[in-house]
Structure formats: structure tokens, C-alpha cells
Amino acid sequence: MNRRKFVLSLSGIAVMYKSLSYPHQPAIASEISLNNKEEIEIHSDFNTENLSILLDFDFINIQSQNMQTEDSINLIIKSGVDKLEKIKKFSNISIPKNGEKDISSSIESINIINENILDFLTEMNEGDEITVKISIEIENSEIDTKEIKKEFSITMIGPKKKAIIKKSETDTLIDNDITFSAENSITGSNPKYEWDLGDGTIKQGEKITHSYSESGLYSVELTIRDDSTEYSDTVEINISIPSNLVGYWRFNESKNSDKLIDYSGNENHGNLYGGITQEVKGHKEDELAYRYDGSSGYITVPDVEGYEGDELTFTAWVNIETNNTSSIMDMHDFQDVGDGGEGKIHIEQNDSGYFRVTLKDDSGNDVIDMTNSPLLTQDEWKFIVIRYDGENAEVSYDGEVKDEDTGSSDIASTQDFQFGMHKEGRWFDGRISEIRIYNEFLTDEQLKNVRDGGEL
């Protein structure tokens, strides 16, 4: 249960104190002002062991007149609903023989909740009201204390039931999981939760997960029904396909899947072959990866849709296990497998001691050939980026540029993509957790968003 704490501040308490040795009756100022509302809403599901409503004194001004010596008083705080009960006594507070003194520093914040009040609070329903009385009294052995006190009250109202949707995403991509939760809702007894996800899907439960197969703006409605009433909340979820995104492969499919799903909406799904282990630990705690065995495991993405070739950004989370020549990605016509040479886009860890990226045009001529990047560190996740704007290309690891080159033409247009194997049969040995390919030279800020798990 939620711990709930309410603070009630008092200010301007002025106590006029006079000794009974003089023919004047002691008096207390009649005004007590509250800094906040005198009406406090209380949850019906609060934890009574942790509930507190604090009475806090900004200042208490004591004025003394005609006193020959200093004196002291006791300050007593009482509260209750049907009866007042003492909750705190502050003893031997010194006061001046003449003049004024603020004694608030001697008075700590006080929790006015006692058993008498709790008995009422635990039975409150929506709309119920109780009046809590509070008294401040002064005690001194030489005076009659009956008139030296002030009473006031606050009203506590039972909870206003409310359905509250908490969501993990507001804008996301097709087939991405979104978590919806009603855990912050204020409910009555025996609540039942029903979710209308806006795409024809109805689900039950306080917390659910859902994904959307088509782009669009979806209205999600939560309805809560308890023993006495029902109430609802609505939010909107935007499911989009970025126009510059060619493919988005998360490598999070289950062990019995023979498909690598493309989450870009372009349906560039991949087929799995050979030694690939699914559901291994990815680059983050909540992300999965595929493990390529370095001898037979690879993925083909045939007839890629949406790739244009004038600009390119390739991003991937890669964890390599050996420094043998390992092909991370190759783009070529699958009919050319085994005919020698590199693919039109080729990314590999080379056993000659460098990380290599080659980009070719449709005729197979080199546009970009970068071989100055250092080898990836074994058994360490790296965020790899290759980007080309039609003239300038670069390779970076974790946001740090490692190699650059210049070209003067478009790179090859759409062919088939292959992850984990060079077309001559050089296999990738390690894990890949995510690959994205864009028809655009992404900015540093955009890349940071991708690296941090954002959508683009």
C-alpha cells in the first residue's frame, strides 16, 4: 500500500500570558490561520501503520506582561473525532518575564492521527466525511487553564475513485511491446480491470502487454468495475513507421521461431539457417540476442523493400567472440554466393587486424573502402555505426569515430541482405542484439537516441 503523508501548517498563533499574581485573567488570541485547505482527501486503501497528518507550527508568539520573573508553560495537543485525546505534551517551555518570544522552535511537527481517528478512517467510503477536532492548550500550575486553549477542526473526505493508465510508451513502432498498468488507480473493493486497446483487442488484468500490427493513432480505454460502481480512463498511442527506416531487427524471437522479424513495418523479415541460438542475453538486461556459431549460422533477408542507396546509416549492437574474419552483414544477390569478391555493402571483422567496411555501386565498383578501424574487443558489446551521406562515410564505435572516407556516387540499390555470413562463406562468431538500416545519414543526436533505446 502507498504511504500517504499530509502536512497541515499553522501560523499566527499568539498566546497572551499573564500571571495570576495580578488581577488580570490570562487570555489566548482567538485567531488561528491555516496555510492550506481545511479539507483533506484520504485514500481508502492507505496503510494505517504509515498514515500521518502533521501539524506544523510556523510560529507561536508568547507575550508576557507585568511578570517579575521568567516562567514556563506546558503546551498540550489533542485530537479526535468523537472525543479529544492527548497526542503530545511539550513541557517546561520558558517564557520571558516581559516582552515577546516565538516558541515554535521548541515545538516539533506532530502527527495528529491517533487510534480514535484511525477507527473512523478505516471505515470511510467514497464521499464519506468525518470532522477531526484539534485543540491546543496551555498548562501552568499557577493559573486556571480552561480558557487558555484554542480548538479547530478539519474535514476528511473519502477517496474519489479514479482509473489511471500508466504506459511504457506513447510513440512507438509496429510490433513493439507496450506495457499498460492500472496500479496507480484509486479503486473500491474487488476491482476488475478491462482494457479496450483500440484495435479490436480486449484484455483483462491490472497490468497487460500489447503490440500493434499496423500504424495509426489508437485510443486505449481502461474500465474498472468494483463492488459499487465503474470508472474509466483513456490515453492515445501513436504507432508509426519512420519513412527513412528500411529495416529494424531486434533478434528477440523465441527459440521455436524460424523468422527474424522486421519491426520497421516494411516486412523485411529474415530466414534463419544453420547454427543460430536464440534467446541469449543481449546488450541490455531486458534485451535478447542471437548467437552465431561461427561455422554455419546465418540469416537471409530476401528482396529488401525500401532501400534506395543514395544515403545510408547502419547501426548494430555486436559482441564478437573470436578475431577470425567474421562477416556481420553482406548485401548481394543470393545467386552470386560463392562467385568471389565482396557484396555491395560489406561489414566484417577481418583477421588481418582491422574492421572493414566496403560500399559499392551497382556495377560493383568501390565507392567507400574503410580499413582503418581497430578490431572489436572480444566478449564486449559495441554499438557499431556506419553512415554515408553521398560523399562522406564514417565508422564509429559507441559514438567515437574510428575511420572516415569519401566517395562520389550512390551505393548499390536494393538487393538481398545477409547477416552472419560473407557470400564466400566467412562466418560471424558472436552475438548480435539489434540491427537498424536507414535511407538517411542520421545526426549525432538521432544516433544517441537510437543507442539509448529510443524510437526513430
C-alpha positions as CSV (number, residue, x, y, z in Angstrom):
1,M,0.0,0.0,0.0
2,N,1.1,3.5,-0.6
3,R,2.5,5.5,2.3
4,R,0.5,8.8,2.5
5,K,1.6,11.9,4.4
6,F,-0.3,15.1,4.8
7,V,1.1,18.3,6.2
8,L,-1.1,20.9,7.9
9,S,0.7,24.2,8.7
10,L,-0.5,26.6,11.4
11,S,0.7,30.1,11.6
12,G,-0.1,33.2,13.7
13,I,-0.8,31.5,17.0
14,A,-0.4,34.3,19.5
15,V,-0.7,33.4,23.2
16,M,-1.2,36.2,25.7
17,Y,0.1,35.0,29.1
18,K,-0.4,36.9,32.3
19,S,0.5,35.8,35.8
20,L,-2.4,35.2,38.3
21,S,-0.5,37.3,40.8
22,Y,-2.1,40.2,39.1
23,P,-5.8,40.9,38.7
24,H,-5.9,40.1,35.0
25,Q,-7.2,36.9,33.5
26,P,-4.9,35.1,31.1
27,A,-6.1,35.1,27.5
28,I,-5.3,33.4,24.2
29,A,-5.6,35.1,20.9
30,S,-8.8,34.0,19.0
31,E,-7.3,33.7,15.5
32,I,-5.6,30.7,14.1
33,S,-5.0,30.8,10.4
34,L,-4.3,27.7,8.2
35,N,-1.9,28.0,5.3
36,N,-3.6,25.2,3.3
37,K,-7.1,24.0,2.7
38,E,-9.0,22.7,5.7
39,E,-10.3,19.8,3.6
40,I,-8.0,16.8,3.1
41,E,-8.8,13.8,0.9
42,I,-7.8,10.4,2.3
43,H,-7.3,7.2,0.3
44,S,-9.4,4.3,1.3
45,D,-6.5,1.9,0.7
46,F,-3.9,3.7,2.8
47,N,-1.7,1.8,5.2
48,T,-2.9,2.8,8.6
49,E,0.5,2.0,10.1
50,N,2.2,4.6,8.0
51,L,-0.5,7.3,7.7
52,S,0.4,10.7,9.2
53,I,-1.2,14.1,9.2
54,L,1.4,16.6,10.5
55,L,0.6,19.7,12.5
56,D,3.4,22.1,11.9
57,F,3.8,25.4,13.7
58,D,5.3,28.3,11.7
59,F,5.4,30.4,14.8
60,I,3.8,30.7,18.3
61,N,4.2,34.1,19.7
62,I,4.1,34.4,23.5
63,Q,3.6,37.8,25.0
64,S,4.1,38.5,28.7
65,Q,3.1,41.4,30.8
66,N,3.7,42.5,34.4
67,M,5.8,39.5,35.2
68,Q,8.5,39.8,37.8
69,T,10.3,36.6,36.9
70,E,10.6,34.2,34.0
71,D,8.1,31.4,33.9
72,S,7.4,28.2,32.0
73,I,4.4,26.6,30.4
74,N,3.3,23.2,29.1
75,L,1.8,23.0,25.6
76,I,-0.7,20.1,25.1
77,I,-2.0,19.0,21.7
78,K,-5.1,16.9,21.5
79,S,-7.1,15.4,18.6
80,G,-10.0,13.1,17.9
81,V,-13.3,12.7,16.1
82,D,-15.9,11.8,18.8
83,K,-13.6,12.7,21.7
84,L,-10.3,14.6,22.2
85,E,-7.3,12.6,23.2
86,K,-3.9,13.9,24.2
87,I,-1.3,13.1,21.5
88,K,1.6,15.3,22.6
89,K,2.8,17.4,25.5
90,F,5.6,19.8,25.4
91,S,6.9,20.5,28.9
92,N,8.7,23.4,30.6
93,I,8.7,25.9,27.7
94,S,10.3,29.0,29.0
95,I,8.6,32.4,28.5
96,P,10.0,35.8,29.2
97,K,9.0,37.9,32.2
98,N,8.2,40.8,29.9
99,G,8.0,41.1,26.1
100,E,7.5,38.5,23.3
101,K,9.0,35.2,22.3
102,D,8.5,32.8,19.4
103,I,8.4,29.3,21.0
104,S,7.8,27.4,17.7
105,S,11.4,26.2,17.7
106,S,10.5,24.2,20.9
107,I,7.6,22.5,19.2
108,E,8.3,19.8,16.6
109,S,5.8,18.6,14.0
110,I,3.1,16.5,15.4
111,N,1.2,13.6,13.8
112,I,-2.5,14.2,14.8
113,I,-3.6,10.7,13.9
114,N,-4.5,8.5,16.9
115,E,-6.4,5.3,17.4
116,N,-9.7,7.2,17.7
117,I,-9.3,8.8,14.3
118,L,-8.0,5.6,12.7
119,D,-11.1,3.8,13.8
120,F,-13.1,6.2,11.6
121,L,-10.7,6.4,8.7
122,T,-10.6,2.7,8.1
123,E,-14.4,2.6,7.6
124,M,-14.5,5.5,5.1
125,N,-16.1,5.0,1.7
126,E,-16.2,7.3,-1.3
127,G,-17.8,10.6,-0.4
128,D,-17.9,9.9,3.4
129,E,-16.9,12.8,5.6
130,I,-15.5,13.0,9.1
131,T,-14.6,16.0,11.2
132,V,-11.3,15.8,13.1
133,K,-11.1,18.1,16.1
134,I,-7.8,19.5,17.2
135,S,-7.1,21.5,20.4
136,I,-4.0,23.5,21.5
137,E,-3.9,24.1,25.3
138,I,-1.6,25.8,27.7
139,E,-1.0,24.4,31.2
140,N,0.6,26.1,34.2
141,S,0.3,25.2,37.8
142,E,-0.5,28.8,38.9
143,I,-3.3,29.6,36.5
144,D,-6.7,28.2,35.5
145,T,-6.1,26.7,32.0
146,K,-9.7,26.3,31.0
147,E,-9.7,29.5,28.9
148,I,-6.2,29.1,27.6
149,K,-6.8,26.9,24.6
150,K,-7.9,27.0,21.0
151,E,-9.9,24.4,19.1
152,F,-10.4,24.0,15.4
153,S,-11.3,21.2,13.0
154,I,-10.5,19.8,9.6
155,T,-12.7,17.7,7.3
156,M,-11.5,14.4,5.8
157,I,-13.3,13.1,2.7
158,G,-13.3,9.5,1.4
159,P,-11.5,8.9,-1.8
160,K,-12.8,9.8,-5.2
161,K,-12.4,6.7,-7.2
162,K,-10.3,7.1,-10.4
163,A,-8.9,5.0,-13.1
164,I,-5.4,6.0,-14.1
165,I,-3.5,4.5,-17.0
166,K,0.3,4.2,-16.8
167,K,2.0,3.3,-20.1
168,S,5.6,2.4,-21.1
169,E,5.4,4.1,-24.5
170,T,3.4,6.9,-26.2
171,D,5.0,6.8,-29.6
172,T,6.5,3.5,-30.9
173,L,6.8,1.2,-33.9
174,I,4.8,-1.6,-35.2
175,D,5.0,-4.9,-33.2
176,N,6.8,-3.2,-30.3
177,D,5.5,-4.4,-26.9
178,I,3.8,-1.7,-24.8
179,T,3.0,-2.2,-21.1
180,F,-0.2,-0.7,-19.7
181,S,-0.8,-0.6,-15.9
182,A,-3.6,0.5,-13.7
183,E,-1.5,0.3,-10.5
184,N,-1.9,4.0,-9.8
185,S,-5.7,3.9,-9.9
186,I,-7.8,4.6,-6.8
187,T,-10.3,1.8,-6.5
188,G,-13.0,0.3,-4.3
189,S,-13.4,-3.2,-3.2
190,N,-12.7,-6.2,-5.6
191,P,-11.8,-4.2,-8.7
192,K,-11.9,-5.8,-12.1
193,Y,-9.8,-4.3,-14.9
194,E,-10.8,-4.3,-18.6
195,W,-8.7,-2.8,-21.4
196,D,-10.0,-1.8,-24.9
197,L,-6.8,-1.5,-26.9
198,G,-8.4,0.3,-29.8
199,D,-7.6,-2.3,-32.5
200,G,-10.4,-4.7,-31.6
201,T,-8.5,-6.4,-28.7
202,I,-9.9,-6.6,-25.2
203,K,-7.7,-7.7,-22.3
204,Q,-8.2,-8.2,-18.6
205,G,-5.9,-7.5,-15.7
206,E,-4.3,-4.8,-13.7
207,K,-1.2,-4.9,-15.9
208,I,-1.1,-6.0,-19.5
209,T,1.3,-6.0,-22.5
210,H,0.2,-5.3,-26.1
211,S,1.6,-4.6,-29.6
212,Y,0.1,-3.2,-32.7
213,S,0.5,-4.7,-36.2
214,E,-0.5,-1.6,-38.2
215,S,0.5,2.1,-37.9
216,G,-2.0,4.6,-36.7
217,L,-3.3,6.5,-33.6
218,Y,-5.0,4.2,-31.2
219,S,-7.3,5.1,-28.3
220,V,-6.8,2.9,-25.3
221,E,-9.6,2.8,-22.6
222,L,-9.3,1.3,-19.2
223,T,-12.6,0.5,-17.3
224,I,-12.5,-0.5,-13.7
225,R,-15.6,-2.1,-12.0
226,D,-15.7,-2.7,-8.3
227,D,-18.5,-3.8,-5.9
228,S,-20.4,-0.5,-6.2
229,T,-19.5,1.4,-9.4
230,E,-17.3,1.7,-12.6
231,Y,-14.9,4.4,-13.8
232,S,-12.6,4.8,-16.8
233,D,-9.5,6.5,-18.2
234,T,-8.4,6.9,-21.8
235,V,-5.0,7.5,-23.5
236,E,-3.7,7.7,-27.1
237,I,-0.9,5.6,-28.5
238,N,0.8,6.6,-31.8
239,I,2.2,3.7,-33.9
240,S,4.3,4.9,-36.7
241,I,6.7,3.8,-39.5
242,P,9.5,6.3,-40.0
243,S,9.8,7.0,-43.7
244,N,13.6,6.6,-43.6
245,L,13.7,3.3,-41.8
246,V,14.4,0.3,-44.1
247,G,14.7,-2.4,-41.5
248,Y,14.6,-2.9,-37.7
249,W,15.6,-6.3,-36.5
250,R,15.6,-6.8,-32.7
251,F,16.7,-10.5,-32.6
252,N,14.2,-11.2,-29.8
253,E,12.2,-14.0,-31.3
254,S,11.5,-17.2,-29.3
255,K,13.5,-20.4,-29.7
256,N,10.9,-22.1,-31.9
257,S,10.8,-19.2,-34.4
258,D,12.4,-19.7,-37.9
259,K,11.9,-16.0,-38.7
260,L,13.8,-12.8,-37.8
261,I,11.0,-10.2,-37.6
262,D,11.4,-6.8,-39.1
263,Y,9.8,-4.1,-36.8
264,S,10.0,-1.3,-39.3
265,G,6.7,-2.1,-41.0
266,N,8.4,-2.9,-44.3
267,E,8.1,-6.6,-43.7
268,N,11.8,-7.3,-44.5
269,H,11.7,-10.5,-42.4
270,G,14.6,-12.8,-42.3
271,N,15.0,-16.6,-42.6
272,L,17.3,-18.5,-40.2
273,Y,19.8,-21.1,-41.2
274,G,22.4,-23.3,-39.5
275,G,23.9,-22.8,-36.1
276,I,22.0,-19.9,-34.5
277,T,21.0,-19.9,-30.8
278,Q,18.0,-17.7,-29.9
279,E,17.0,-16.1,-26.6
280,V,20.6,-15.4,-25.4
281,K,21.5,-12.3,-23.3
282,G,21.6,-9.1,-25.3
283,H,23.3,-5.7,-24.9
284,K,20.8,-4.7,-22.1
285,E,19.2,-6.6,-19.2
286,D,15.8,-6.7,-20.9
287,E,17.1,-7.3,-24.5
288,L,17.8,-10.6,-26.2
289,A,20.2,-11.6,-29.0
290,Y,21.1,-14.3,-31.4
291,R,24.3,-16.3,-31.0
292,Y,26.0,-17.2,-34.3
293,D,28.3,-20.3,-34.1
294,G,31.0,-19.1,-36.5
295,S,30.6,-22.0,-38.8
296,S,27.1,-22.4,-40.2
297,G,24.7,-19.9,-38.7
298,Y,23.3,-17.0,-40.8
299,I,20.2,-15.1,-41.7
300,T,18.9,-14.1,-45.2
301,V,16.6,-11.1,-45.8
302,P,15.4,-11.6,-49.5
303,D,14.1,-8.8,-51.8
304,V,14.6,-6.0,-49.3
305,E,11.9,-3.3,-49.7
306,G,12.5,0.4,-49.1
307,Y,16.3,0.6,-49.6
308,E,17.3,3.4,-52.1
309,G,21.1,3.7,-52.0
310,D,21.8,7.4,-52.0
311,E,22.3,7.7,-48.2
312,L,22.9,5.1,-45.6
313,T,23.0,4.6,-41.8
314,F,23.6,1.1,-40.4
315,T,23.5,0.6,-36.6
316,A,24.1,-2.7,-34.7
317,W,24.8,-4.0,-31.2
318,V,27.6,-6.5,-31.7
319,N,29.5,-8.8,-29.3
320,I,32.3,-10.7,-31.1
321,E,33.8,-13.9,-29.7
322,T,36.8,-14.5,-32.0
323,N,39.1,-12.4,-34.1
324,N,38.7,-14.7,-37.1
325,T,37.4,-13.0,-40.2
326,S,33.7,-12.6,-39.4
327,S,31.0,-11.1,-41.7
328,I,28.4,-9.1,-39.8
329,M,26.5,-8.1,-42.9
330,D,26.7,-8.6,-46.6
331,M,24.4,-7.2,-49.3
332,H,24.4,-9.1,-52.6
333,D,22.2,-11.1,-55.0
334,F,22.0,-14.6,-53.4
335,Q,22.5,-16.1,-56.8
336,D,26.1,-14.7,-56.6
337,V,27.0,-16.7,-53.5
338,G,30.4,-18.3,-54.0
339,D,31.4,-16.3,-57.0
340,G,34.2,-14.4,-55.1
341,G,34.5,-10.7,-54.2
342,E,32.7,-8.6,-51.7
343,G,29.0,-7.8,-51.5
344,K,27.7,-4.4,-52.4
345,I,27.6,-3.5,-48.7
346,H,30.1,-5.5,-46.7
347,I,30.8,-5.2,-42.9
348,E,33.3,-7.5,-41.3
349,Q,35.8,-8.1,-38.6
350,N,39.0,-9.1,-40.5
351,D,41.6,-11.5,-39.2
352,S,44.3,-9.3,-40.7
353,G,43.8,-6.9,-37.8
354,Y,41.2,-4.4,-38.8
355,F,37.4,-3.8,-39.0
356,R,36.4,-3.4,-42.7
357,V,33.5,-1.6,-44.4
358,T,33.1,-1.5,-48.2
359,L,30.3,0.2,-50.1
360,K,30.0,-0.5,-53.8
361,D,27.9,0.9,-56.7
362,D,25.5,-1.2,-58.8
363,S,28.4,-2.1,-61.1
364,G,30.5,-3.5,-58.3
365,N,33.0,-0.6,-58.2
366,D,34.2,0.6,-54.8
367,V,32.6,3.8,-53.5
368,I,33.9,3.5,-50.0
369,D,36.5,1.2,-48.6
370,M,37.4,1.8,-44.9
371,T,40.0,-0.5,-43.3
372,N,41.5,1.7,-40.5
373,S,39.0,0.9,-37.7
374,P,40.5,-1.2,-34.9
375,L,39.3,-4.7,-34.2
376,L,36.3,-5.1,-31.9
377,T,37.2,-6.2,-28.4
378,Q,36.2,-9.8,-27.8
379,D,33.3,-10.5,-25.5
380,E,32.3,-6.8,-25.2
381,W,29.1,-5.2,-26.5
382,K,29.7,-2.4,-29.0
383,F,27.3,0.0,-30.7
384,I,28.5,0.0,-34.3
385,V,27.5,2.8,-36.7
386,I,28.3,3.1,-40.5
387,R,26.9,6.1,-42.2
388,Y,27.2,7.7,-45.7
389,D,25.7,10.9,-47.0
390,G,26.6,10.5,-50.7
391,E,30.1,11.9,-50.2
392,N,31.4,11.3,-46.7
393,A,31.4,8.0,-44.8
394,E,32.5,7.0,-41.3
395,V,32.6,4.2,-38.9
396,S,32.1,4.7,-35.1
397,Y,32.1,2.5,-32.0
398,D,29.9,3.7,-29.1
399,G,29.8,7.3,-30.6
400,E,33.5,7.6,-31.2
401,V,34.6,7.9,-34.9
402,K,37.2,5.2,-35.8
403,D,37.5,5.6,-39.6
404,E,36.5,8.0,-42.4
405,D,36.4,8.0,-46.2
406,T,35.0,10.0,-49.1
407,G,33.0,8.9,-52.2
408,S,31.2,10.5,-55.1
409,S,28.3,8.3,-56.1
410,D,25.3,6.3,-54.8
411,I,25.9,2.9,-53.4
412,A,24.1,-0.1,-54.8
413,S,20.3,-0.2,-54.8
414,T,18.2,-2.9,-53.2
415,Q,19.5,-6.5,-53.3
416,D,19.3,-9.2,-50.7
417,F,20.7,-8.7,-47.1
418,Q,22.6,-11.4,-45.3
419,F,23.5,-11.3,-41.6
420,G,26.3,-13.5,-40.2
421,M,27.9,-14.8,-43.4
422,H,30.0,-13.4,-46.3
423,K,28.9,-14.7,-49.7
424,E,32.2,-16.7,-49.9
425,G,31.3,-18.4,-46.6
426,R,33.1,-16.4,-43.9
427,W,31.0,-16.8,-40.8
428,F,30.3,-14.5,-37.9
429,D,31.2,-15.8,-34.4
430,G,29.4,-13.9,-31.7
431,R,26.1,-12.2,-30.8
432,I,24.0,-9.6,-32.5
433,S,21.3,-7.9,-30.4
434,E,19.9,-5.3,-32.8
435,I,20.3,-4.0,-36.4
436,R,18.7,-0.9,-38.0
437,I,19.2,0.3,-41.5
438,Y,18.1,3.8,-42.7
439,N,17.9,5.6,-46.0
440,E,19.4,8.7,-44.4
441,F,22.6,10.0,-42.8
442,L,21.4,10.2,-39.2
443,T,22.7,13.1,-37.0
444,D,24.7,12.5,-33.8
445,E,21.7,13.4,-31.7
446,Q,19.5,10.9,-33.6
447,L,22.1,8.2,-33.2
448,K,22.3,8.8,-29.5
449,N,18.5,8.3,-29.3
450,V,18.9,5.0,-31.1
451,R,21.8,3.9,-28.9
452,D,19.8,4.7,-25.8
453,G,16.8,2.6,-26.9
454,G,14.6,5.4,-28.3
455,E,12.5,5.2,-31.4
456,L,13.4,6.8,-34.8
